[in-house]
Amino acid sequence: MSYKIIGKVYETETSLGIPNLIVQAFDKDMLKDDNLGETITDSEGKFEINYTEKDFKEMFEGGPDLYIIIKTRDGVNTLYNGKNNIRHEAKRHEHFDIGIPKSAFAPLIKDDKQLLKVLWGVAWLDGVLEPGEKLYLKQVANEKGLADEPEIKTLLEEKPVSSEEAYASLVEYLGTNPSDEDYDELCRSLETLIALDSVVEDVETEFLASIPKRETRKTTLNQRLLGAFLDSEFIAKISKPKISTSLTVQKEGAYSDTPYRVMSQLIDKIEPPEIKEIQKILAGLFLQDNFAPVKEEITASDLPVIGQLPQELSGMFLRISPNPLFPPIGLYHWFDGDGMLHGVNIKDGKASYRNRYVQTDTLKIEKQEGKAIWPGLLNLPRFDSPHEIMIKNPANTSVIWHAGKLFALCEAGVPHHIRVPDLETVGAYTFNDKLTCAFTAHPKIDPVTGEMMFFGFSPIAPAYLSYGVVTAEGEITRIVPIELPSPVMMHDFAITQNYSIFLDMPLGFVPGKMIKGEIPLAFNPKRKSRIGIILRHGDNNSLRWFEVPTCMVYHTVNAYEEGSEIVLLGLRMPSTNLLIPSDDIENGKNSENEMAKMCRWRIDLKTGVIAEELLDDQVTEFPRINDNLVGRKMRYIYAGEGALYANPKPLLDGVKKYDLEKGTNESYFFGRGRFGGECVFVPRPNATVEDDGWVITYIHDTITDRSELIVLNAQKITVGPVARVMLPQRVPYGFHCGWVSSEQMATQKI
């Protein structure tokens, strides 16, 4: 049996028919409404839809429960929804006359006009309006009937649009307080404007040589818009001040202030760039040999010891390493792997070993799904927020003991509380929900007051830097914003007895580069580096900046006050590419890039004079001191010796001890094919001199493919290990280390 619907859609004020509207007919059902058909209104606003019984008939159902929906020609905006006017048991022939007021169309015209201004501005963001883009946008203006609008006519005159004007257009479109719905509407309107139905004439094809296909033109504009949304200046202009929460830090991280709801839809429209070559290079560096992950979490006691472990040495040595559980997606960097703790517990001259993953929320979810879900540092985040999480906090960079708790740290998010000695994860830790910014992997603990100072940087959205203080009891007392002219990658800082010291280095994170398949990092050699000094309990008003020659400092050693001077020690490198091989290294040449050397800066707070002095011409990394002297003048530094012959792999083949008082240094080399990482100085109980204690680190022997822990007498470092603990499995190269004494473990708080 056949059915027919006829009718007319007209303008309420004039009764004139409205052409080119979509009319859809539905049968209301309990589970899912049946689509009976759709059509387009003709030049008089009339329409006709034909359907049959099979389009709606189910068991025990009589006639259809009929309703009509009317949409704009693009299908984006609904002008009439008849769900509240259902015709139950509709007849075989039904007639509808539906009036729509002019006011229903006014916001749509305004939206199209404003969004066209946004797109035009985006097309000019790189300073060039390509012929294909120009023609494409003119077609959009004509199709939408906007070509004669005064503002649009001005745009069509090809006058360049500044970045500020483009930003202003976007702010105008989104409004003063954009909601999720505003972002959704932007995405829908964007799809409408760029999905052209018109055919390009032959005479116009020469202008489209650089962008020959409609889909390619669409992708180009999407790339421009996405690039704008990822630009830090753009974000600074459209971001509204807001109070972050510990939850947003955990789930959205650095991207919490970006219009990510828009980007989640735009990114799906862009084909991933060809990145196989750089993927292969990075995988060859950081997923093979002893950078490769270990598969098992094990526990082993009574480990073989060569030599003798000191009886006074009692506690747990820890190193945290990146250890991806699943094959990574996208570009993989060493900094991306899931955090794994490797611990050796030493007591009464005996040693035991265990390794455990830091059980982050994202790792638990990936375990359930059996695959990697979130990409790493060099990739765009998951703007679609699977499981309501945009970026992954791998908790893989460092460990620190404070206020009776051990924390695993990574500057991508919040700390994770770890129980010792079993290394089980208690959970993410937000200091009673008072942590409202990311938490550095290098907080500093004052050994006298017990306070812990920290910072968090944001590589894209303001505030670019936040600074906080935690009491000796573990309570956050303050977090204050620190003004920076632009976002930078800040990994470490330093403290003195009265001050905290920040490092404003010209390494920026440029996520927009990822759209084109480029590495999202930019070191600006033309920009000066700065050292900022702030009172420990001060704010941005008490901050002073001092310029130094352009450089990069990933790791500080220590800082202290001496008269009117602040003395800062750290590892200085001329430039950096975040351990990503440069052309020089790939061609077998040596480069100063990434070569960190011991340096001392003296900043006179009275005169403003700053002096920079290189203390060594050899490369070292991962510097440590006696932690009882953090923020105070110290004499000795212990650092890993750089194995330059292994470039571009960042390997260390020895430990160097610096004597700052004598201006000398001495080293212990691990031996042929043996490489280590960061060491830790452990003071002897009741020691009365600074270097009375032991230096401990992990070593991997590439010849035997075995790992071990070595213990050196810090006062006789060149003699070699007093003890070697042979480990039951390979310990991959990792990042930072820590020591938790038995006395500290006895005061643990869960």
N, C-alpha and C positions, 0 to 999 in steps of 0.2 A: 504494500500500500504506500502511495506517495503522499508527501506533505509539502506545503508551500508557505513561506513567510514573505510578505511584501510590506513595504512601508516607505517612509520618508523621514529624513533627518533635516531639520530646518533651523534657521536662526530665530530665536524667540522674539527678538525685537522687530524683525522685518517679515518673518514667515518665509523668507527666501531659502531654497534648498541649499545644503552645504555639500559640495562635491568632495571626492577623494578622501573619504573617511572609511575606516575599516569597521564593518558590522559583523559581529560574531553571534551565533545562536547556540544555546546550550540547553541540555535536559538535566535538571537538578536531580542528583542521585544521592543515596545514603553514603556511599564510599567515594566515588569519583564521578564528577559531572561528565556527561557525554557531550562531546563537541559535534554539533549537528551541521556545522559548515560556516563559512565566512565569505564575504564579498566586499566590494568597494562601491560606495555611493556614486551615482552617475552625475552628470552635469547639473541635474535638477535636484540632487540629493536623494533620489529614489534608489531602492535596493530590492533584491529578490534572492531568497535562499531556498533551495529545494533539497529535501532529504527523504529518506524512506524509513520504514519500521525497523529495519535491521540496524539503523544508526543509534537506536535507543532502546529497543524492545528487550526486556529481560523477563524471566519467569515471574508470573503474578503481576506484571506491570501493565497498566492500561495505557492511556495517552501520555505524551511527554509533559513534564512540568517545565514549561518553556520560559526562558528569560534571554534578554539581549544585552550585549556589551558593545559600546562604541568607542573606538580609539582613533587617535591621529594616524595619518597615513604611514608614519614610520613605525607605528605599533608601540611607541614608548609611553605615551600619555593616555590615560583613560578619561574620556569625556562624559561617559554615562555608564552606570553599572545598574542593571535591572534585577539584581539578586533579591532586592526588596519588593519587586513587583512581578513575582512569578505567576504565570498563567498555568494553573493546575489543570491536568487533563485537557491539554490544548487541542483545538480542533484541527482538521486537516488543512484548513486555510485560515491563517491568522494575519492580522494587519496591525502594524505599529506606526504611529506618528510620534516622533520624539523631538522635542525642542531643546536646543542648547544655547545658552546666552553668550553674547560676545565676550563677556568677562572671562569665560572659561579659556579663551584663546590668548588673552593679553599676556599672562605670565609666560606662556610658551614662546611667544614672539620675543619677549624680553630676555628669556633664558637663552634662546638661540643667538640673539644679538650679543649678549655678554659672553657667551661661550666662544662665538666666532672671534671676538676680540682677544680672548685668551689664546686661542689657537694661532691667531696671527702673530701675537707677541711671542709665543713659543717658537714659531718658525724663524723669528729674528734673533733668538737668544744667542746664536753663534755669530751674529753680525752679518749674516748672508741670507738673502731670500733666494733660494734656488728656483730656476724657471718652473720646474715641475710643481713645487710647493705653491708658487704664485698662481699658476693656472688652476691647480686643485682647489685652493681657497676661494678663488673667484667663482668657480663652479658651485661651490657650497653656498656662497652668498646669493647667486642667482637662483639656485634651487629653492632656497628658503625665502626668496622674495625680499632679501635685505640689501640688494645691490644699490638701491636708491636712498637708503638711510644715510643721513649726513655723516654720521660717525664712520659708517662702513665705507662710504665713498672716499673719505679721507685716507682710510687704510689702503684702499685699492689704488691710491696714487703712488704707492710704493715708498712712502716716507718711512725710513727706519724706525722701528719701535725699540725703545731702550728697555733694558732689563727691569728698571724700576717701573716703567709703564706696564710691562707684562705682568709683574708681580701685583701691581695695583688692580689690573683687570681681573686677576684670579681672586684677589681679596674681595673685590666687588661682587664677583659671581658667587663666591661661597658665603658672603655676608660677614658680619662682625663676630658671629659665634657659630661657626659651621658645625653641624651635627652629622651623625652617621648618614642620615637621610640626604643631607646636602651632598655628601661625597657620592652616595649611590646615584643621585640624580645627575651629578657631573659625569659619571661613567656612562650612564644611559644616553645622555645628550651627546657625549663624545662619539659614541657608536653611531648615533643618528647622523651627526654632521659629516662623518668621514665615510659612511657607507653609501657612496654615490650610485645612483642607478643610471645616470646619463652615460652615453658613449662618447669617447673622445674622437673628434673628427680627424681625418688623415692629415689635414694641414697642421694640426696641433702636435702630432706625434714627435716632430723634431724637438719640440720644447720639453718633451718628457724623456729625452735620451738617458738622462741620469737616473730617472725613476720610471722605468717603462711600464710597470704594471700597477693597477689600482691597489692591489694588496700591499705592494711595496711602498706606495705612497702612504698608505694607512699606517704601515709599520714605522715609516720615517717619522710621521707626526707623533705616534705613540712614544717613540724613543725620545723625541724632543721633550714631550710633556713629562715623561718619567725622569729624564735627566734634570729637568727643572725642579721637580719635587725632591730630588736627592741633592740639590745644591744647598750648601750650608747658608749662603746669603739669603736664598729664597726662604728657607725654613725660618731663619731669624726674622724675616719680614712678616710671615703669615702666622707664626706661632704665637699663641696667646699665653700669658703667664698662667701657670697652673701649679698646683701642689702635687708633686709626685707621691706615689705610695710605694711601699715595699713590694706590693703585688705587681705594679707596672714595671718596676725595675727587674723583677724576676722574669716576666713574660715578654716584655717588649724591649727592654734595654735601651740602647742608644737611639732606637727608631721610634720611641714612644710619641715624639712630637711631629712625626712626619704624617702626611695624609695617606696612610698606608692602606686604607680601604680602597682608595682610588688605584693605588699602585698594584694591589693584589689582582685587579682586573686587567690593568694595562699590561702587566708583565706576561700574562698568558697570551697576549697578542704578538709578542716579539719572539722570533725564533732565536734560540741560544746561539751565540757566536761560536765560531770554530776555535776551540781552545785545546784541541787534542795535544798540540805540541808542547805547550807550557804544562799541561796536565801530566804528560809523560816525564818531563824534566823534574817536576816537583815530586811525583810519585817515586822516581828513581832516587831522589835525595832522602825523602822522609818516610817512605814505606818499605824500605829494603834494609838489609844488613841489620845492624843493631838498633836502627830506628824503627824497625818493624815491630808490631805489637806482639805480646805473648798471649797465648790462648787460655792458659789455666790460672785460676786463683788457688794457691796452695798454702799449706802450713807445714813447716819442718822444724824440728828441734834438734839439739845436740849436734850442731853443724861442725864439720871438721875445721880445726884451727891450726894454722902454721905459725909457730911462735907462741906467744902467750898474751892473752887479753889481760890488761891491768885489773887488779881486784877492785880498785877504787872506781873503775869505769862502770857505771850502772845506769841504764836508761835505754831509750830506743832511738836509733838513727833512722831517719825517714827521707826518702826522695819521692817526689811526685813526677810522673811521666805521662805524656800523651800516649794513649793506647786505644786506638779506635776499635770498637767492638765489631762493627760491621764495615764492609767496603764503603768508603766515603762517596758522597755525591758531589759533583762539581769539582772545582779546584781544591786540592787538599794541601794545607800548609801544616808544618810541624806543630803550630800553635792550636790546631783544631781537635786533636785526638781526645777521646774520653779520658778523664783523669784516673790514673791508677797509682795507688800508694804502695811503695816497696819499703818494708820495715824490718830492721834487724834489732831484736831486743837482746841486750847484753846484761848479764848479771852473774856474779860469782865466777867470773872467768869463762862462762859458757854463753853460747849465742843461739838464737832461734830466728827463723825467717817466716814472714807471711806477706802476701800481696793481695790487695783488694781494690776493686773499682770504687770510686766515689759514686754512690747511688743517687745521682741527680734525678729530678722528675723526668727530664727528657730521655735520659738513658733507660729508665724504667719503661717508658712508653715505647721506645725503639725495641727493647727486648720483647715486649708483648707483640709488636708487629713484625719482628724478625728482620728488620732492615733499618738503614739510616733514613731519617726523615728530614733533619735540618742540616743544611750545608754550613760551611765554615767561613772564616774571616774574609776570604777573597771572593766571596759570592754574595749576591743579593740575598737578603733574608727571606723567610717565608712570610710574605705580606698577607697571605691567606690565613695565617695563624692556625695551623693544625693543632688541635687540642688546646686552643686559645694561647699558644706559645709561638712567638715570632722568631726568636733567635735562641740558640742553645748556649747555655753556660756549661762548658766542659769541666769546670773545676779542676784544672790541670797544671797550675803554674807554681804555686808555692804553698807552704804550710807555716803556721805560726801558733804558738801557745800563749793564751792570755786569759786571765781571770778564771783559771781552772778548766779551760776548754781548749781543744785543738781544732783549728780551722783549716780546711783546704780552700785555697783562694784562686780566683781568676778574675781579671778586671772586667770581664764581660757581664758580671752580675753580682750576686750576693754570695757571702761565704757559706760553706757547708761545715756543719759541726760533725767531728769525727771522734769516735770513742777509742781510747787506747787501753791496752795494747792490741785489742783484736781488730782494730781498723774498720769497724762497722760504722756505717753512716747513720747518724742520728737524724739529720735532715738539714734543709736550708735554714739559715740563721739570719734573722733581720733585726736583732736587738730589740725585741718586743715591738716589732713593726715600726721602729723609729728610723730605720735605714731607708732613706728616700733618694738615694743615688747609687750608682755603681760603687763597688768597694775595691780599691787597688789590691794588686797582688803583693805590694810592698808596704804595708803599714809599719810604723815605727813605734817601739815601746820604750818609754823612758825608764831606765833601770832604777831610778831613784823614786819617782812618783808613781810608777806603775801605769801611767796614762798611755793610751794607744792613740796615735794620730794617724789619720788616713785621708785619702782623697778619692774622688771618682771623676773620670773625664768622660765627656760626651763627644764623640767624633763627628757629629753632624748637627745636633740641635742644642740651642742654649738651654740652661747654663752650661758652657763648655767645660767648666771645672767647678767642683764642689769640694769643700774641705770640712772635716769633722774631727771631733775629739771624743774618745771613749774613756770613762773613768777606770781606775784600777779594779773596780768591782764589776766592770763590764756594761755600764750604762752609757748610751750616747747622750752627751750633754748639749751638743750643738752641731749643726751642719750649716755652713754659710756658702753662698755663691762667690766665686772668684772670677773677675772679669778678664777675658782674653779677647784679643781682636778677632781671632778666628779659631776654629777647633784644631787641636793638635793631638798626636798620639803621645801620651805621657805615661811612662811605665813605672818610674821610681821617683822618690823625692828624699829629703833628709830632714833631720831635726837637730837642734842644739838644745841647750838648757832652757832657752827662752823663746826660740824661734822655730818656725817651719820654713822649708826652702823648696820652692817649685822650679821646675825646668821647662821653660817654654821654648821648645826646639821646633825647627821648621819642617817637621814630618807631618803631613796632613793626610787624612783619610778622605778620598774622593770617590764615594760609591757610584757616582754617575758614570765613571769609567767602565764599570762592570757591564753596562749595557752594550758597550762596543767590544767586549771581550778583552779589555785591558786590565792590568793590575791596578786595583783601586788605591794606590799609594802615590804620594808626590812629595819628594824632598826638594825644598826650594833653596838652592845654594845662594840665591841673592838676598835672602832674608837673614837678618841677624838673629842669633840665639839670645835668650834672656834668662837670667836667674832672678827669681822673685823671692823676697824675704818678708815674712809676716810674723807678727807676734803670735805665740802659740794660741792664745785665746783671743786673738784679734779678728778682724774681718777685712774686707776689701779696702777699707779706708786706711788701714795701717800697713798696706802692702807697698813695697818699693821694688822696682824692677831695675836690673843692671844688665846692660848689653855686653855680650862677649862675641868674639869672632864666630862665624857660622859653624855649627858642629851638631853632633847628635850624642846624647848621653842616655843610654838605656839604664845603666846601673850606677848608683852612687855607692861610695864606700862608707862614708861617715861625714859628719860636720861638727864643728865645735866653735866656741867663742874664745878669742884671744885678744884682750884689750878691746879696741874699737873695731876689730876685724871679725868677720865670719870666715872661717876656713872650711872649704868644701873640697872633699876628695871624691873622684869618680873616674869612670872609664870613658874617655873622649874618643870619638871617631869623626873623621872629616865629613862623612855623609853616610847614608844608609839606604838600603832597599829591602829591609826586613828579611834578610837571609834568602832573598830570591836572587838567583844567579844573574849577574850582569853579563853583558857581551864580552867584557874583558876576560872574565873568569872562564866563560864558555870557550873562548879562543885560546885558553891556556896561558893567559897573561896574569900577572899579579896586579891587584888593584888596591888602593888605599880604602876603597869602600868597605865598610863593616869592620875595619881594623881598629879595635878598641885598645887604647893605651892609657896607662895610669897618669892622671893629671890632678893638679892642685890649683884651686882658685882662692885668692884672698880678696875679700870684699870689705873695704873700709867704710863703715856706716857713717862716719863723720865727714870724710872728704868725698865719698862717692867713687873713689878710685878702685879699680879692680885689676888684679894681676893674675895672669894665667901662666902656669909652669908645667911642662911635661916632665914627669919623673922617670919615665922608662921609654925606650924606643922599641920594646918588644910587646907583642900582643898578649893580653890577658883577658879573662872574663870571670864572671861570677865571684866578685870579691866578697870576703867575709872578714869580720874582726871578732874580738872577744865582746860578746853582746852585753857584758856588764859595763861597757864603755860607750854605748850608743849615745850620741849627742855630747860626748866629752872627748877631750884630747886623748888620743891613743898613740901607740908607737908602732904596732905591728898590723900588717894586712896579709891575708892568705888568699891567693887567687889561682885560677886554673891557667896553665900555659897554653897558648894557642898553637895548634898544629897546622901551620900555614900550608904545608905540603899536602894537606888533605882537602884544600879548597876545591869546590865550594861547600863541602860538608863542614859544619861547625864543630870540630873535634878539639879536645884538650888532651895533651899527652904528658902533663906534669902539674905539680903544685909549686907556686913561687911564694916565698915569704919576704915581704918588704919590711925593712927596719928604717922607719922614717927619721929616727933620731940620728943614726949613723949615715943615712943616705945610701944604704946598701941593700942588696937582695941576694937570696940563695934559693936554689930549686932542687926538687926531687923529681926525676923523670920516671915514668911508669915502666918504660921498657918498650922494645920493638913490638909494634902491633897492639899496644895496650893503651886504651883511652879511658878517660874518666869524665867527671863533671864537677859540679859545685862541691866544695868541701865545707865542713863545719868545724869550728874550734869549740872544743869542750873543755872548760876549765877543770883542773884537778880540785877536788874538795879541799877547802881551806887554803887555797893557793894564795900567796902573798905577792907574786909578781905576775905581770900581764900575760906572759906567754907560757906559764906553767900549766900544761894540759896536753891535749891530744888534737890532732887534725884527722878527721875521718871522712872518707869518701868511698864511692863505688867505682870499681874498675871493670872494664870489659876487655877480655883478651880475644882479639879477632882471629888469632891463629888457632886457638883451641875452642873458640866459641863458648867460653865459660866466663862467668862473672864472679866477682868477689868483693868483699869489703876490706879496706885496709885501714889500719890505725897507725898513725905516725906520732912520734914524740915531737911536739911543737918546738921544743928547744933544740932538737937535733934532727931537723927535718931532712937533711941530706943523707942521713944514715940509712933511711929506708924504714919499712914498716916494722913495728914491734909485734904486730899480729896481722895475719891474713885469714879472714873467714871465708871459706869456700861455700858459695851459694848453690842451692839445689836447682836453680834454673837461671836462664839469662835475664838480666835486668836491662831493659832498653835505655838508651840515652834519654835523659830527661832534663828537667829544669832545676828548681830550687829544692834545697834540703833543710832539714831541721833536726833538732835534738830535744827530746823530752826526757828529763831525768826521772829516776824512780821516785825522788821526793815530790816532783811535780805530779806524777801520775797518782800518787797517794792522796793528792788534794783535788782530784778530778771531780767536776760537777757535770751531771748529766741532765 
